[in-house]
């Protein structure tokens, strides 16, 4: 399953892990994704949403 937000499309970010001796290795940072029940098109559905979208109320959560 992908680690992508279904609202904003946020995915992983890539960059370098830099050691004390300045050796660079490639690494990835995953998005902070949560599975929540939300109302989508009038029906309750489980979707994967990043915590920034949850915090800014971009979705309407189902009970």
N, C-alpha and C positions, 0 to 999 in steps of 0.2 A: 504494500500500500504506500502511496506517495506521501511525502511529508510536505504537503502544500495546502495553503489556506483556500477554502472554496469561495471566500468572499473577495479578498484582495489579490489572491494568487501568490502570496509570499512563499518563497521556496528557500532552499539553503543558500548560504553565501560561501564563497571560497576565498582562501587567502593562504598566507604562509605562517607556519609555526616557527618562530625564530628562537634558537637556543642561546645560551650565554656565550657560546663561541661563535655566534652569528651564522650557524648552519641553518639553512632554510629548508623546511619540508612542507609539502602541500597538505592542507587540511580543509575541512568543511565545518561550518557552523549551521546546525539545524534550526529551523524556525520553531518557536514555542507554540505547538499545535495542541488543541484540546478537542475532544469529541463531545459535542453537545446536542441536545434535542432543541430544534428550532422550528419555527413555523415558516414553511416554504410553500408558496402558492396556495395558502389556506390549509395546508396539511402539516401535521407534525412529522419531522424527519430528522434523522441523525446526520449531522454534517461535521466536517473537520474545519475548525476555525482557529486562527491565531489569537493570542491573548490581547493583542492590540485592538483587533476588531471587536472582541468581547467587551473590552474596557470602554470603547467609544460607542457602544450600543448600535453597531451597524447591522445587527440581527435582532429579531424578536424571539426570545427564548420561550420554549413550550414548557408547560408544567407537567 
